[in-house]
Each structure stands twice: as C-alpha cells, then as structure tokens.
Amino acid sequence: MPQGPGRPIRTARVAAVLLAALLSLTATPATAAEDATPSGSGAPAVPLRVATYNIHAGAGEDQVFDLDRTAAALRDLRADVIGLQEVDVHWGERSDFTDEARALAEKLRMRVFFAPIYDLDPAAEGGERRQYGVAVLSRHPVLHAENHEITRLSTQTPDPVPAPAPGFAEIVISVKGVRTHVYSTHLDYRADPSIRAAQVDDMLGILADGRGPGVLVGDFNAEPSAPELAPLWHTLRDAAPDAGLTYPAIAPQKRIDLITVSDGITVTGARTHATGASDHRPVVADLRLPREDR
C-alpha cells in the first residue's frame, strides 16, 4: 500500500542469478462483465491472462525478505503478463541490494521492463544506483516500452510538492499478432485524494495516445468507488469486481489492487490469490482481446 520505500524489512539472504532483461463527483465503475461481446469484427478473440501484484519489495506479511517465495506466488498465477509494484533494484539492505526485476524475470523465465520512480546515487562508492519503482513481466514479445511521468509527491525529499515524476510503466506486446498496451501503476497512498486525482488525469492522458486494446493494472491505493478514480470509468472498466479483497493480505479489508480494461476486451474470469508472500494479494484475470479480420 505505501509507496515510501523506507520501511524496515528483516532479511533472509537470497542468491539471485541475474538475467539480462529485454528492456531495462463519484461515478459507479463499469465492469467488463457488462460488455460480454468484443467490439469490432467476428474474428476469433485472443486469450490473455493478466495479473497485478504489489510485491512489498519481496517481503511477506511476516516482514521477511524472500524473493523465492515472491516468485512462487507469481508462478502460481500462470499469467502471461504481470504488473508489479514496490520493486527494489539495488535499493538497500531490506532487499539485500537485489535487482528484483531481473531476478524475478530469471526465475519465471519472462521478459521484464522496470520503470523506476526513484533513481538515487549508490549507497557506497562504486556500487549500483539505488532504484525503486514498478515493473511489467511478459511472456509475449515486447515491441515498445516507456517509463512515463505522472504527478507525484516524493517520499525522498523534505517538504515535497506535487511534480511530474517517472514510474508509470507502459509496454506494448504482441499477443498472437494483436498489439496490446499494458500499464503498471502505483498511486499515492496518502489520505488526501488530490494527488491520486491528478495521477488519474495524467494516466488518462497517456492512455489516450494508445491504439488497440489497453490494460491498466496496479495498486491504486483507493477502492473503485473512490471519487478520485471516477474519471477512469469513462474510459476503462473494472475487470475483477467480484474477485475479492486485496489488502492487507491476511484478512483483507479493501480492494485497492485493480485490473482495468478498455472497451472491446472481454473478461472470462478473475480472482485474487490467497498468499502471505506480500502485504497485498495478487489479482489475476483471464481476458479475450478483439482481433480484426484480415
């Protein structure tokens, strides 16, 4: 839930074999089930399983860092593409200075794109840069990837003011020839909704530039009925309204981890996955993407 990467985590060392990455007011939410037929032609739709997971920098509800446990939870989802939040890359002792994006990609044999929110100097001279952000894992070829800026209130500077900052990940993948945009986001965690409202506006502006099917996933730090999320539902639909609550992972009380889809995408099923590998539960949805006649 929190975006601030400064929380303490007890560390159990995990050896990570690095893989070279392919690419380093209120409105009622519409749901995908309300649009059971893809728009466009009668060409067969293309299946895609998507997921979202705030991995809590590799620590479980027990606050123990164990990236093998994180990878096992992700593997159980059997997803084709996964949006990740709270990803450490050489960030600090809490995650053993691991490049979590690459390590998870190697463990799952998936492509990865990491989009840092923070990119800080090394902890020691000659070390790796300390980064923290979001990522997208994909089993499908990645045609394009970009780290977009949205409004943020930094957790790393004193007396921060709202300002554009990176950490909104977009990849374009080819799913059996269907170009699909997948976005991973992590919205502000503070009680004041104004930053999240600005972030929603920023994301919608970026999504408007995409053509073809679009999937936006992430930790929104707000439930779908929150007023600041209302503008989303004019463009996107909630893909998992009945999948279950997601936060906290043990005895969840809120649904703040969302999968949303653009018009024309059909959802055939969605669920949360009960696991203590993070302080959030992952969400997975089975989609069918519209494909035009050739």
Secondary structure, 3 states (H helix, E strand, C coil): CCCCCCCCCEECCCCCCCCCCCECCCCCCCEHHHCCCCCCCCCCCEEEEEEEEECHHHECCCCEECHHHHHHHHHHHCCCEEEEEEEEECCCHHHCCCEHHHHHHHHHCCEEEEEEEEEECCCCCCCCCEEEEEEEEECCCEEEEEEEEEEECCCCCCCCCCEEEEEEEEEEEEECCEEEEEEEEECCCCCCCHHHHHHHHHHHHHHCCCCCCEEEEEECCCCCCCHHHHHHHHCEEECCCCCCCCECCCCCCECCEEEEEECCCEEEEEEECCCCCCCCCCEEEEEEECCCCC
